[in-house]
Amino acid sequence: MRYVCSFCNSYKGPNIAGYDPQLNKLQRLFNPRSDEWHDHFEWDGAILLGTTAIGRTTVEVLRINAADRVAHRLLLIDSGLFFPTADS
């Protein structure tokens, strides 16, 4: 099971949807109870890519690739504490 940190979740708030930045259409967010992570996301180093409208919208709404978060992930990767893969 995947969890989101409380800081990311504060961006979500009560939202269950947002706008897909690619299609500019309202889209529901990723639901870890019913969606498969690998169907919507993939890692490009420290950057999480949304591969579907649901993934892109979730990354955007939760600000998952904010500069400070990417910098933190890079430090974790360099320290050998985070290993982003297609199925994580």
C-alpha positions as CSV (number, residue, x, y, z in Angstrom):
1,M,0.0,0.0,0.0
2,R,1.2,3.5,-0.8
3,Y,0.8,6.4,1.6
4,V,1.0,10.1,1.0
5,C,2.7,12.4,3.5
6,S,0.5,14.8,5.5
7,F,2.1,17.7,3.7
8,C,1.1,16.4,0.3
9,N,-2.3,15.5,1.6
10,S,-2.8,19.1,2.8
11,Y,-2.7,20.2,-0.9
12,K,-5.4,17.6,-1.7
13,G,-7.7,18.7,1.1
14,P,-11.3,17.7,0.3
15,N,-10.6,17.6,-3.4
16,I,-11.4,14.4,-5.2
17,A,-10.6,15.9,-8.6
18,G,-8.5,18.6,-10.4
19,Y,-7.5,19.7,-13.8
20,D,-5.3,17.5,-16.0
21,P,-2.5,19.9,-17.0
22,Q,-2.2,18.3,-20.4
23,L,-5.9,18.1,-21.4
24,N,-7.1,21.0,-19.2
25,K,-10.1,18.8,-18.3
26,L,-11.5,18.0,-14.9
27,Q,-10.3,14.6,-13.8
28,R,-10.6,12.6,-10.6
29,L,-7.5,11.9,-8.5
30,F,-5.7,8.6,-8.0
31,N,-7.5,6.4,-5.5
32,P,-5.1,3.9,-3.9
33,R,-8.0,1.7,-2.8
34,S,-9.2,1.1,-6.4
35,D,-6.4,2.1,-8.8
36,E,-3.1,0.4,-9.5
37,W,-0.1,2.7,-9.0
38,H,1.8,1.4,-12.1
39,D,-1.2,2.1,-14.3
40,H,-0.9,5.8,-13.7
41,F,2.7,6.7,-12.7
42,E,6.3,6.0,-13.4
43,W,9.6,7.4,-12.1
44,D,12.1,9.4,-14.1
45,G,14.8,9.6,-11.6
46,A,13.5,11.8,-8.8
47,I,10.5,13.0,-10.9
48,L,7.2,11.3,-10.7
49,L,5.5,11.2,-14.0
50,G,1.7,10.9,-14.4
51,T,1.2,8.6,-17.4
52,T,-2.6,9.0,-17.5
53,A,-5.0,11.9,-16.9
54,I,-5.5,10.6,-13.4
55,G,-1.8,10.4,-12.8
56,R,-1.0,13.8,-14.2
57,T,-3.9,15.4,-12.2
58,T,-2.8,13.7,-9.0
59,V,0.9,14.8,-9.5
60,E,-0.3,18.4,-10.1
61,V,-2.9,18.7,-7.3
62,L,-0.6,17.2,-4.7
63,R,2.4,19.2,-6.0
64,I,4.5,16.0,-5.9
65,N,7.3,17.4,-8.1
66,A,7.7,20.7,-6.3
67,A,11.4,21.7,-6.3
68,D,12.0,21.0,-2.6
69,R,10.5,17.5,-2.9
70,V,12.6,16.6,-6.0
71,A,15.7,17.9,-4.2
72,H,14.9,15.8,-1.2
73,R,14.3,12.7,-3.4
74,L,17.7,13.4,-5.1
75,L,19.4,13.4,-1.7
76,L,17.7,10.1,-0.8
77,I,18.7,8.5,-4.1
78,D,22.3,9.7,-3.7
79,S,22.3,8.3,-0.1
80,G,21.0,4.9,-1.4
81,L,17.8,5.3,0.6
82,F,15.3,5.7,-2.3
83,F,15.2,3.6,-5.4
84,P,12.6,4.8,-7.7
85,T,11.5,2.1,-10.1
86,A,8.6,1.6,-12.5
87,D,6.7,-0.4,-9.8
88,S,7.3,1.6,-6.7
